[in-house]
Amino acid sequence: MFKVFTVLLLWTSSALAGHVRVVALPLATTRPAAPVVTRTASDVPLQMKGARGELATWLKAFDLPPEKFQYITQFIEEDDGVQVYRLVFPSPFKSPFPENNVVPAEFYLPKDRALKIPAAIVLDIMAGNSVVPRGLARGMASQGVAALYMPMAYYNARRPRNGAHMRFFEADAARAVDPPKQTVMDIRRAKAILASRAEIDPRRIGITGVSLGGIMTSMAAGVDGDFYRVVPILAGGDLAAMIFHAPETRRIRQSFLDNGIDQAELEQVFAPIEPLHFASRIDPRRCLMINASGDEIIPKRCTMDLWRAAGNPTLLWLPSGHYSAGWFLPTIRQTAIAFLKGEEVSRLRF
């Protein structure tokens, strides 16, 4: 059953994975490694804000007892006025896989900055090659917005060897919601870290992501209910409907049907993590959706469902499909940065 979530990851990938060269984050090789600095931060309790019924039940699943925890930072490089740090913290969700319980994030800061600047958490596309979020994060920092790129659960260095996690999730359908649930918990801890830092204005912390990262952005923002700015890109709601729509999921969809798993049953599986169930907690004045008018992966109905559930925030349309949106990355980046900085945005920034 974990394949349900796995296919969701596969099918929401952006074209950018096929249009860019994958590069590793540069590491200093001509000087000794910078010292590792250990700091302490504290989780922030989840504010229920009048949630009742099923919504309250779903939210409680994300509300672990707040803890004090340690995280480490280490300077990596400085380039074009942007300082990059390794930032590693423990996940508040304890999965059976130790490597997945450590979050190896990257922190991007403008070298020349005011005392308190806005910040944003940045999430990756399904491909997980880090190119898209690193580009967004570096662009943000170059324009005065600190950025924390955070790999999602079971991504990159967090992925167990030999597919052990796949066998674990396939053994129990109820575990299918654990990866996105853990990712949301990690995002909330990352937000607490940002809020604790002297460089960051704790009242101006946003979140953004593309494709799968956009879906997770809307989910995390809805659960948290208190992000300063929210920018889901190429995203939508109704996970089961999207899986039953996309051509890329034809084979796995047929596999579900062969095993008696229809769309209605998938809706029940995903109910505790369905973005539409939490979107009412997003302030529409603080949300900007960027979508593709000809998206062949995210149905327009799913985009509009998320838009309505979030209270009709500003919605801007790229003249592209899901994959060809990769050609508009500069536009996407500049539009998102302007909004995350606190500017009013009513059109795409070409």
Protein Blocks (a to p, Z undefined) as FASTA:
>chain_A
ZZmmmmmmmmmpcfklmmcccddddddfkbccddddddddddddddfkhpahjllmmmmm
mmccddddddddddfbdcehiacdddddddfbdcfblklmpccddddddfbacfbdcddd
ddddfkonommmmmmmmmmmmnopacdddddehiajllcghhlmmmmmmmpmklmmmmmm
mmmmmmmmmmmmmmmpmkbcfklccdddehjlmmmmmmmmmmnopafbdcdehiaehjll
mmmmmmklmmmmmmmmmnopafklmmmmmmmmgmklmmmmpcfklcccdddfklckbgfk
lmmmmmmmnoppadddddbdfklmmmmmmmmmmmmmmmmnopacfbdcZZ
